[in-house]
Amino acid sequence: MDLDGQLKLSHLLFKERVCRTCGQEKNLMEHFYRIRRGSGLSSYSYECKDCTKKRVVLNRMTSTVLNKWEYPDW
């Protein structure tokens, strides 16, 4: 068995990353979304899950075409 390879892989699993939005250092596996296939560090986003959820909620379209409808002024 290749114990050196397993130790290096387990070291990557507990990596910490700093969120680009909030600036806090968080656990890579628990607090960041995986955006690409692969096991490398680059397969995880640079924005934490909490900041991603806040951004999506703020940018979500709140009004639709039906809400903006007014009676036409002929």
C-alpha positions, 0 to 999 in steps of 0.5 A, spaced: 500 500 500 502 507 498 501 510 505 505 516 503 499 517 497 494 516 502 497 521 507 498 527 502 490 526 500 488 526 507 492 532 508 488 536 502 481 534 506 482 538 512 484 544 508 482 551 510 480 557 505 479 564 506 472 566 503 473 572 498 467 575 500 467 575 507 474 574 508 473 569 514 477 562 514 473 556 513 473 549 512 474 547 505 470 541 505 464 543 509 463 551 507 465 551 500 461 548 494 464 544 489 464 547 482 468 542 478 469 534 478 476 532 481 479 532 488 484 538 487 483 544 491 481 548 485 475 544 484 472 548 490 469 555 489 472 561 492 466 564 495 463 560 502 456 557 502 453 563 506 455 568 502 453 565 496 446 564 499 446 571 500 448 573 493 443 569 490 437 571 494 439 579 493 440 578 486 433 574 485 428 577 481 423 580 485 418 583 481 415 579 474 412 582 468 405 581 472 407 585 478 409 591 473 402 590 469 398 597 469 392 599 465 394 602 458 392 609 458 389 610 451 
